[in-house]
Amino acid sequence: MTGGEQSAAPSAAPVLLRTEGRAAHITLNRPKALNALNHDMIRRIDEALSVWEHDPAVETVVITGAGERGLCAGGDIRAVHDDARDGDGTASAAFWRDEYHLNARIARYPKPYVAVMDGIVMGGGVGVSAHGSVRVVTERSRIAMPETGIGFVPDIGGTHLLARAPGELGTHLALTGTQIGAADALLCGLADHYLPSAALPAFLDDLAGTPVRDALVRHEQPPPPGRLAEQRAWIDACYAAGTVEEIVRRLLADGGPEAKETAETLLTRSPTALKVTLAAVRRARRLGSLERVLDQEYRVSCAALSTPDLVEGVRAQIIDKDRAPRWSPATLAEVGDADVERFFAPLGDRELGLAGPGTYPQGG
């Protein structure tokens, strides 16, 4: 993993590792799957970070995605679907355990961790990038946490990141799964720097012999305008409500076309996932540390494996692609407080445990 070394048959490996000068590079290498993460990829990234953390020749770590479409479209949700439908959920739980540990490690990594968030960056792709210390977006960036559309709940520290966004912007993004571009990612705290995609090759070349900050000064530019800043008024007013039902009511009563369209979008999402997501984001604000939030997300993700909406959502959006999920329960009114609360129930000896024993406040 040092001195430019790669493993045998690197073109077939799901993660490519190399060093160029002072920079070590991780390339997610499943372009046909939009670099979706599987368990082997998580392990390979973690092993590389272990080596490079203690290698004095490595000053900076960089993560990019192979192909032209994006960094990473998320985790291998088809495998999670199959495990939830046909298995006992242990494979998915093991995958998430290692993935969330990796997310926490990236956030605490002692060397600059440069995430090139070019193109599509969703779900697990956010997890291996937006926790980094240097997060670069381009005019091609399309960033989202789209989990409610497949009957799931934002994870990989996503509720931690979105809970820290200004006002209720994070709540809006968590519930709707809306894709955002560079300026909005900067506004929401999901990214730090904008570079035009044409500047990326020169920027990455500079990292071989130049400190990250100096390389950024050479290439960073102001981003094209975003959309969320001008939508803050209605987003903050509507999403400050205490329930998803009231959020929808406020959106419909707002009178603006964007608010109405947002309400219509929410009503296509899993009612259970919406209510659990709202609770998760609100609790994440109180939990504080990323580790505590990841512990909570692990509880929520494991609980989702036993719900019908995850299997049905992936079927409708990913497998059959009929875009017509049959949610159960089918309406917000049918999802009670107890249905939501069970997602946050302690797991006993199966807890993720990143925050340490006894540090998770019961009841959120």
Secondary structure, 3 states (H helix, E strand, C coil): CCCCCCCCCHHHCCEEEEEECCEEEEEECCHHHCCCECHHHHHHHHHHHHHHHCCCCCCEEEEEECCCCEEECCECHHHHHHHHHHCCCHHHHHHHHHHHHHHHHHHCCCCCEEEEECEEEECHHHHCCCCCCEEEECCCCEEECCHHHHCCCCCCCHHHHHHCCCCCHHHHHHHHCCCECHHHHHHCCCCCEECCHHHHHHHHHHCCCCCHHHHHHHHCCCCCCCCHHHHHHHHHHHHCCCCHHHHHHHHHHHCCHHHHHHHHHHCCCCHHHHHHHHHHHHHHHHHCCHHHHHHHHHHHHHHHCCCHHHHHHHHHHHHCCCCCCCCCCCCHHHCCHHHHHHHHCCCHHHCCCCCCCCCCCCCC
